[in-house]
Amino acid sequence: MSASRPEVLVSLSSFGAAEVRRRGQAWFAALAAEAGADGVEVRGELLNEAQAELPAIAALAAERGLSLVYSSPEGLWNGQGALDEGALARGLAAAQVLGAGRLKMAIGGYGRASAPSLPALAQRLAEERVELVIENDQTEAAGTLAALQAFFEQAGAAGLALGMTFDMGNWHWTGEDPLQAAAQCAPRVRYVHCKGVQRQPGQWAAVPLAASAAPWRAILRGLPRQVPRAIEYPLQGDDLLAVTRQQLDLVRSAEACA
Protein backbone atom coordinates (compact mmCIF):
# COMPACT_ATOMS: atom_id res chain seq x y z
CA MET A 1 0.00 0.00 0.00
CA SER A 2 1.24 3.45 -0.94
CA ALA A 3 2.02 5.77 1.93
CA SER A 4 0.17 8.53 0.05
CA ARG A 5 -3.27 6.99 0.37
CA PRO A 6 -5.36 5.79 3.32
CA GLU A 7 -6.32 2.21 3.97
CA VAL A 8 -9.68 1.17 2.57
CA LEU A 9 -11.55 -1.47 4.54
CA VAL A 10 -14.85 -3.27 4.08
CA SER A 11 -17.39 -3.41 6.87
CA LEU A 12 -18.55 -7.02 6.73
CA SER A 13 -22.16 -5.94 7.29
CA SER A 14 -22.05 -4.63 3.71
CA PHE A 15 -22.60 -8.16 2.40
CA GLY A 16 -26.02 -8.44 4.06
CA ALA A 17 -26.88 -9.72 7.52
CA ALA A 18 -28.51 -12.97 6.41
CA GLU A 19 -25.66 -13.99 4.11
CA VAL A 20 -22.98 -13.03 6.62
CA ARG A 21 -24.64 -15.08 9.34
CA ARG A 22 -25.02 -18.01 6.93
CA ARG A 23 -21.42 -18.12 5.70
CA GLY A 24 -19.65 -16.49 8.64
CA GLN A 25 -17.54 -13.33 8.71
CA ALA A 26 -14.28 -15.17 8.03
CA TRP A 27 -15.60 -16.21 4.61
CA PHE A 28 -16.42 -12.61 3.70
CA ALA A 29 -13.16 -11.32 5.17
CA ALA A 30 -11.33 -13.68 2.78
CA LEU A 31 -13.41 -12.37 -0.12
CA ALA A 32 -12.63 -8.77 0.82
CA ALA A 33 -8.93 -9.59 1.00
CA GLU A 34 -9.04 -11.21 -2.44
CA ALA A 35 -10.79 -8.11 -3.79
CA GLY A 36 -7.91 -5.97 -2.55
CA ALA A 37 -9.22 -4.54 0.72
CA ASP A 38 -6.61 -3.33 3.19
CA GLY A 39 -8.71 -4.59 6.07
CA VAL A 40 -12.16 -5.43 7.36
CA GLU A 41 -14.50 -4.27 10.08
CA VAL A 42 -15.87 -7.19 12.07
CA ARG A 43 -19.43 -6.72 13.29
CA GLY A 44 -20.32 -7.91 16.75
CA GLU A 45 -24.03 -8.18 15.97
CA LEU A 46 -23.34 -10.62 13.12
CA LEU A 47 -21.12 -13.09 14.96
CA ASN A 48 -22.56 -16.59 15.05
CA GLU A 49 -20.14 -17.95 17.64
CA ALA A 50 -17.59 -15.40 18.78
CA GLN A 51 -15.27 -17.91 20.46
CA ALA A 52 -14.70 -19.65 17.13
CA GLU A 53 -15.17 -16.84 14.62
CA LEU A 54 -12.92 -14.21 16.16
CA PRO A 55 -9.78 -16.40 16.27
CA ALA A 56 -10.49 -17.60 12.71
CA ILE A 57 -10.70 -14.03 11.44
CA ALA A 58 -7.58 -13.09 13.41
CA ALA A 59 -5.65 -15.94 11.77
CA LEU A 60 -6.88 -14.94 8.32
CA ALA A 61 -5.94 -11.30 8.93
CA ALA A 62 -2.44 -12.28 10.02
CA GLU A 63 -2.02 -14.44 6.93
CA ARG A 64 -3.37 -11.81 4.51
CA GLY A 65 -1.97 -8.72 6.24
CA LEU A 66 -5.38 -7.22 6.94
CA SER A 67 -6.07 -4.34 9.31
CA LEU A 68 -8.95 -5.02 11.69
CA VAL A 69 -11.61 -2.93 13.39
CA TYR A 70 -14.13 -4.40 15.82
CA SER A 71 -17.58 -2.82 15.82
CA SER A 72 -19.57 -3.30 19.01
CA PRO A 73 -23.37 -3.07 18.73
CA GLU A 74 -23.60 -1.88 22.35
CA GLY A 75 -23.57 1.71 23.58
CA LEU A 76 -20.96 2.92 26.07
CA TRP A 77 -23.62 4.36 28.39
CA ASN A 78 -26.95 2.71 29.16
CA GLY A 79 -30.40 4.23 28.97
CA GLN A 80 -30.07 5.65 32.49
CA GLY A 81 -26.84 7.44 31.58
CA ALA A 82 -24.53 5.12 33.51
CA LEU A 83 -21.28 3.88 32.00
CA ASP A 84 -21.93 0.34 30.79
CA GLU A 85 -18.74 -1.28 32.01
CA GLY A 86 -19.94 -4.69 30.84
CA ALA A 87 -20.46 -3.48 27.27
CA LEU A 88 -17.03 -1.83 27.28
CA ALA A 89 -15.38 -4.96 28.67
CA ARG A 90 -17.06 -7.15 26.03
CA GLY A 91 -15.99 -4.83 23.23
CA LEU A 92 -12.40 -4.65 24.43
CA ALA A 93 -12.20 -8.42 24.96
CA ALA A 94 -13.48 -9.12 21.46
CA ALA A 95 -11.06 -6.60 19.94
CA GLN A 96 -8.18 -8.20 21.84
CA VAL A 97 -9.04 -11.72 20.67
CA LEU A 98 -9.40 -10.43 17.15
CA GLY A 99 -6.16 -8.47 17.32
CA ALA A 100 -8.00 -5.35 16.18
CA GLY A 101 -6.30 -1.99 16.49
CA ARG A 102 -9.59 -0.15 16.90
CA LEU A 103 -12.85 -0.67 18.77
CA LYS A 104 -15.82 1.27 17.44
CA MET A 105 -18.73 2.14 19.75
CA ALA A 106 -21.44 4.78 20.05
CA ILE A 107 -22.01 6.79 23.22
CA GLY A 108 -25.49 5.31 23.73
CA GLY A 109 -27.39 7.01 26.55
CA TYR A 110 -24.67 9.50 27.54
CA GLY A 111 -26.21 12.67 29.00
CA ARG A 112 -25.55 15.57 31.31
CA ALA A 113 -25.41 13.33 34.38
CA SER A 114 -22.90 10.97 32.77
CA ALA A 115 -19.80 13.19 32.94
CA PRO A 116 -18.62 11.93 36.38
CA SER A 117 -18.05 8.48 34.84
CA LEU A 118 -15.53 9.80 32.28
CA PRO A 119 -12.46 9.44 34.56
CA ALA A 120 -13.30 5.76 35.08
CA LEU A 121 -13.46 5.30 31.31
CA ALA A 122 -10.14 7.08 30.92
CA GLN A 123 -8.51 4.84 33.53
CA ARG A 124 -9.89 1.71 31.86
CA LEU A 125 -8.65 2.73 28.42
CA ALA A 126 -5.21 3.65 29.73
CA GLU A 127 -4.66 -0.04 30.42
CA GLU A 128 -5.54 -1.08 26.85
CA ARG A 129 -3.70 -1.13 23.54
CA VAL A 130 -6.93 -0.88 21.55
CA GLU A 131 -8.00 2.57 20.33
CA LEU A 132 -11.62 3.42 21.10
CA VAL A 133 -13.31 5.52 18.41
CA ILE A 134 -16.77 7.03 18.86
CA GLU A 135 -19.27 6.77 16.02
CA ASN A 136 -22.18 9.03 15.19
CA ASP A 137 -25.08 6.58 15.05
CA GLN A 138 -28.63 7.10 13.80
CA THR A 139 -30.14 8.26 17.12
CA GLU A 140 -30.76 11.69 18.55
CA ALA A 141 -28.89 10.85 21.77
CA ALA A 142 -25.73 9.59 20.08
CA GLY A 143 -25.85 10.80 16.49
CA THR A 144 -26.44 14.55 16.49
CA LEU A 145 -23.71 17.13 16.24
CA ALA A 146 -24.80 18.82 19.48
CA ALA A 147 -24.77 15.58 21.46
CA LEU A 148 -21.38 14.51 20.15
CA GLN A 149 -19.75 17.91 20.57
CA ALA A 150 -20.96 18.05 24.18
CA PHE A 151 -19.59 14.58 24.80
CA PHE A 152 -16.17 15.26 23.26
CA GLU A 153 -15.82 18.57 25.12
CA GLN A 154 -16.64 16.93 28.46
CA ALA A 155 -14.37 13.98 27.69
CA GLY A 156 -11.53 16.36 26.89
CA ALA A 157 -12.08 18.22 30.15
CA ALA A 158 -11.74 14.87 31.93
CA GLY A 159 -8.42 14.21 30.19
CA LEU A 160 -9.89 11.70 27.75
CA ALA A 161 -8.84 12.36 24.16
CA LEU A 162 -10.99 10.14 21.97
CA GLY A 163 -11.12 10.02 18.20
CA MET A 164 -14.24 9.72 16.10
CA THR A 165 -15.64 7.35 13.52
CA PHE A 166 -17.37 9.65 11.03
CA ASP A 167 -20.28 7.89 9.33
CA MET A 168 -21.07 9.96 6.24
CA GLY A 169 -24.60 8.65 5.89
CA ASN A 170 -25.90 8.51 9.44
CA TRP A 171 -26.28 12.29 9.69
CA HIS A 172 -29.30 12.04 7.39
CA TRP A 173 -31.12 9.83 9.89
CA THR A 174 -30.76 12.56 12.53
CA GLY A 175 -31.65 15.39 10.14
CA GLU A 176 -28.19 16.97 10.05
CA ASP A 177 -26.01 18.32 7.26
CA PRO A 178 -23.03 15.97 6.73
CA LEU A 179 -20.95 18.75 5.18
CA GLN A 180 -21.41 20.93 8.27
CA ALA A 181 -20.69 17.93 10.46
CA ALA A 182 -17.49 17.20 8.54
CA ALA A 183 -16.32 20.79 9.01
CA GLN A 184 -16.99 20.62 12.76
CA CYS A 185 -15.72 17.10 13.42
CA ALA A 186 -12.71 16.83 11.08
CA PRO A 187 -10.02 17.40 13.76
CA ARG A 188 -11.35 14.42 15.74
CA VAL A 189 -11.92 12.00 12.87
CA ARG A 190 -9.75 8.86 12.95
CA TYR A 191 -11.89 6.55 10.81
CA VAL A 192 -14.55 7.09 8.13
CA HIS A 193 -17.59 5.05 7.17
CA CYS A 194 -18.29 5.64 3.48
CA LYS A 195 -22.04 5.35 2.93
CA GLY A 196 -24.32 6.64 0.22
CA VAL A 197 -27.94 7.50 1.03
CA GLN A 198 -31.25 7.79 -0.75
CA ARG A 199 -34.59 8.98 0.56
CA GLN A 200 -37.23 6.27 0.28
CA PRO A 201 -40.88 6.47 1.39
CA GLY A 202 -40.76 7.30 5.07
CA GLN A 203 -37.10 6.54 5.61
CA TRP A 204 -33.49 6.89 4.53
CA ALA A 205 -31.67 3.91 3.05
CA ALA A 206 -27.98 3.11 2.63
CA VAL A 207 -26.92 2.78 -1.02
CA PRO A 208 -23.64 2.59 -2.97
CA LEU A 209 -21.80 5.89 -3.25
CA ALA A 210 -22.47 6.30 -6.98
CA ALA A 211 -26.24 6.17 -6.28
CA SER A 212 -26.13 8.58 -3.35
CA ALA A 213 -28.28 11.67 -3.09
CA ALA A 214 -25.63 13.24 -0.84
CA PRO A 215 -22.45 15.05 -2.03
CA TRP A 216 -20.20 12.23 -0.88
CA ARG A 217 -17.09 13.42 -2.71
CA ALA A 218 -17.34 16.84 -1.08
CA ILE A 219 -17.84 15.22 2.32
CA LEU A 220 -14.70 13.12 1.85
CA ARG A 221 -12.76 16.24 0.84
CA GLY A 222 -13.74 17.81 4.17
CA LEU A 223 -12.25 14.96 6.21
CA PRO A 224 -8.63 14.09 7.03
CA ARG A 225 -7.11 12.34 4.03
CA GLN A 226 -4.87 9.81 5.75
CA VAL A 227 -7.36 8.15 8.09
CA PRO A 228 -8.78 4.74 7.09
CA ARG A 229 -12.01 4.53 5.12
CA ALA A 230 -14.48 1.65 5.27
CA ILE A 231 -17.17 0.73 2.78
CA GLU A 232 -20.44 0.41 4.69
CA TYR A 233 -23.14 0.12 2.08
CA PRO A 234 -24.72 -2.82 0.23
CA LEU A 235 -22.32 -4.93 -1.83
CA GLN A 236 -24.53 -7.13 -4.00
CA GLY A 237 -24.33 -8.88 -7.35
CA ASP A 238 -23.81 -12.19 -9.11
CA ASP A 239 -20.04 -11.65 -9.07
CA LEU A 240 -19.54 -10.42 -5.52
CA LEU A 241 -15.77 -10.41 -5.83
CA ALA A 242 -15.91 -8.11 -8.87
CA VAL A 243 -18.46 -5.83 -7.18
CA THR A 244 -16.29 -5.52 -4.09
CA ARG A 245 -13.18 -4.82 -6.12
CA GLN A 246 -15.02 -2.17 -8.14
CA GLN A 247 -16.25 -0.38 -5.02
CA LEU A 248 -12.80 -0.45 -3.41
CA ASP A 249 -11.42 1.11 -6.58
CA LEU A 250 -14.14 3.77 -6.48
CA VAL A 251 -13.27 4.83 -2.92
CA ARG A 252 -9.57 4.91 -3.78
CA SER A 253 -10.13 6.92 -6.94
CA ALA A 254 -12.19 9.43 -4.99
CA GLU A 255 -9.32 9.84 -2.56
CA ALA A 256 -6.87 10.36 -5.40
CA CYS A 257 -9.02 13.20 -6.76
CA ALA A 258 -9.74 14.83 -3.42
C-alpha positions in Angstrom: 0.0 0.0 0.0 1.2 3.5 -0.9 2.0 5.8 1.9 0.2 8.5 0.0 -3.3 7.0 0.4 -5.4 5.8 3.3 -6.3 2.2 4.0 -9.7 1.2 2.6 -11.6 -1.5 4.5 -14.8 -3.3 4.1 -17.4 -3.4 6.9 -18.5 -7.0 6.7 -22.2 -5.9 7.3 -22.1 -4.6 3.7 -22.6 -8.2 2.4 -26.0 -8.4 4.1 -26.9 -9.7 7.5 -28.5 -13.0 6.4 -25.7 -14.0 4.1 -23.0 -13.0 6.6 -24.6 -15.1 9.3 -25.0 -18.0 6.9 -21.4 -18.1 5.7 -19.7 -16.5 8.6 -17.5 -13.3 8.7 -14.3 -15.2 8.0 -15.6 -16.2 4.6 -16.4 -12.6 3.7 -13.2 -11.3 5.2 -11.3 -13.7 2.8 -13.4 -12.4 -0.1 -12.6 -8.8 0.8 -8.9 -9.6 1.0 -9.0 -11.2 -2.4 -10.8 -8.1 -3.8 -7.9 -6.0 -2.5 -9.2 -4.5 0.7 -6.6 -3.3 3.2 -8.7 -4.6 6.1 -12.2 -5.4 7.4 -14.5 -4.3 10.1 -15.9 -7.2 12.1 -19.4 -6.7 13.3 -20.3 -7.9 16.8 -24.0 -8.2 16.0 -23.3 -10.6 13.1 -21.1 -13.1 15.0 -22.6 -16.6 15.1 -20.1 -18.0 17.6 -17.6 -15.4 18.8 -15.3 -17.9 20.5 -14.7 -19.7 17.1 -15.2 -16.8 14.6 -12.9 -14.2 16.2 -9.8 -16.4 16.3 -10.5 -17.6 12.7 -10.7 -14.0 11.4 -7.6 -13.1 13.4 -5.6 -15.9 11.8 -6.9 -14.9 8.3 -5.9 -11.3 8.9 -2.4 -12.3 10.0 -2.0 -14.4 6.9 -3.4 -11.8 4.5 -2.0 -8.7 6.2 -5.4 -7.2 6.9 -6.1 -4.3 9.3 -9.0 -5.0 11.7 -11.6 -2.9 13.4 -14.1 -4.4 15.8 -17.6 -2.8 15.8 -19.6 -3.3 19.0 -23.4 -3.1 18.7 -23.6 -1.9 22.3 -23.6 1.7 23.6 -21.0 2.9 26.1 -23.6 4.4 28.4 -26.9 2.7 29.2 -30.4 4.2 29.0 -30.1 5.6 32.5 -26.8 7.4 31.6 -24.5 5.1 33.5 -21.3 3.9 32.0 -21.9 0.3 30.8 -18.7 -1.3 32.0 -19.9 -4.7 30.8 -20.5 -3.5 27.3 -17.0 -1.8 27.3 -15.4 -5.0 28.7 -17.1 -7.1 26.0 -16.0 -4.8 23.2 -12.4 -4.7 24.4 -12.2 -8.4 25.0 -13.5 -9.1 21.5 -11.1 -6.6 19.9 -8.2 -8.2 21.8 -9.0 -11.7 20.7 -9.4 -10.4 17.1 -6.2 -8.5 17.3 -8.0 -5.4 16.2 -6.3 -2.0 16.5 -9.6 -0.2 16.9 -12.8 -0.7 18.8 -15.8 1.3 17.4 -18.7 2.1 19.7 -21.4 4.8 20.1 -22.0 6.8 23.2 -25.5 5.3 23.7 -27.4 7.0 26.6 -24.7 9.5 27.5 -26.2 12.7 29.0 -25.6 15.6 31.3 -25.4 13.3 34.4 -22.9 11.0 32.8 -19.8 13.2 32.9 -18.6 11.9 36.4 -18.0 8.5 34.8 -15.5 9.8 32.3 -12.5 9.4 34.6 -13.3 5.8 35.1 -13.5 5.3 31.3 -10.1 7.1 30.9 -8.5 4.8 33.5 -9.9 1.7 31.9 -8.7 2.7 28.4 -5.2 3.7 29.7 -4.7 0.0 30.4 -5.5 -1.1 26.8 -3.7 -1.1 23.5 -6.9 -0.9 21.5 -8.0 2.6 20.3 -11.6 3.4 21.1 -13.3 5.5 18.4 -16.8 7.0 18.9 -19.3 6.8 16.0 -22.2 9.0 15.2 -25.1 6.6 15.1 -28.6 7.1 13.8 -30.1 8.3 17.1 -30.8 11.7 18.6 -28.9 10.8 21.8 -25.7 9.6 20.1 -25.9 10.8 16.5 -26.4 14.5 16.5 -23.7 17.1 16.2 -24.8 18.8 19.5 -24.8 15.6 21.5 -21.4 14.5 20.2 -19.8 17.9 20.6 -21.0 18.0 24.2 -19.6 14.6 24.8 -16.2 15.3 23.3 -15.8 18.6 25.1 -16.6 16.9 28.5 -14.4 14.0 27.7 -11.5 16.4 26.9 -12.1 18.2 30.2 -11.7 14.9 31.9 -8.4 14.2 30.2 -9.9 11.7 27.8 -8.8 12.4 24.2 -11.0 10.1 22.0 -11.1 10.0 18.2 -14.2 9.7 16.1 -15.6 7.4 13.5 -17.4 9.7 11.0 -20.3 7.9 9.3 -21.1 10.0 6.2 -24.6 8.6 5.9 -25.9 8.5 9.4 -26.3 12.3 9.7 -29.3 12.0 7.4 -31.1 9.8 9.9 -30.8 12.6 12.5 -31.7 15.4 10.1 -28.2 17.0 10.0 -26.0 18.3 7.3 -23.0 16.0 6.7 -20.9 18.7 5.2 -21.4 20.9 8.3 -20.7 17.9 10.5 -17.5 17.2 8.5 -16.3 20.8 9.0 -17.0 20.6 12.8 -15.7 17.1 13.4 -12.7 16.8 11.1 -10.0 17.4 13.8 -11.4 14.4 15.7 -11.9 12.0 12.9 -9.8 8.9 13.0 -11.9 6.5 10.8 -14.5 7.1 8.1 -17.6 5.0 7.2 -18.3 5.6 3.5 -22.0 5.4 2.9 -24.3 6.6 0.2 -27.9 7.5 1.0 -31.3 7.8 -0.7 -34.6 9.0 0.6 -37.2 6.3 0.3 -40.9 6.5 1.4 -40.8 7.3 5.1 -37.1 6.5 5.6 -33.5 6.9 4.5 -31.7 3.9 3.0 -28.0 3.1 2.6 -26.9 2.8 -1.0 -23.6 2.6 -3.0 -21.8 5.9 -3.2 -22.5 6.3 -7.0 -26.2 6.2 -6.3 -26.1 8.6 -3.3 -28.3 11.7 -3.1 -25.6 13.2 -0.8 -22.5 15.0 -2.0 -20.2 12.2 -0.9 -17.1 13.4 -2.7 -17.3 16.8 -1.1 -17.8 15.2 2.3 -14.7 13.1 1.8 -12.8 16.2 0.8 -13.7 17.8 4.2 -12.3 15.0 6.2 -8.6 14.1 7.0 -7.1 12.3 4.0 -4.9 9.8 5.7 -7.4 8.2 8.1 -8.8 4.7 7.1 -12.0 4.5 5.1 -14.5 1.6 5.3 -17.2 0.7 2.8 -20.4 0.4 4.7 -23.1 0.1 2.1 -24.7 -2.8 0.2 -22.3 -4.9 -1.8 -24.5 -7.1 -4.0 -24.3 -8.9 -7.4 -23.8 -12.2 -9.1 -20.0 -11.6 -9.1 -19.5 -10.4 -5.5 -15.8 -10.4 -5.8 -15.9 -8.1 -8.9 -18.5 -5.8 -7.2 -16.3 -5.5 -4.1 -13.2 -4.8 -6.1 -15.0 -2.2 -8.1 -16.2 -0.4 -5.0 -12.8 -0.5 -3.4 -11.4 1.1 -6.6 -14.1 3.8 -6.5 -13.3 4.8 -2.9 -9.6 4.9 -3.8 -10.1 6.9 -6.9 -12.2 9.4 -5.0 -9.3 9.8 -2.6 -6.9 10.4 -5.4 -9.0 13.2 -6.8 -9.7 14.8 -3.4 
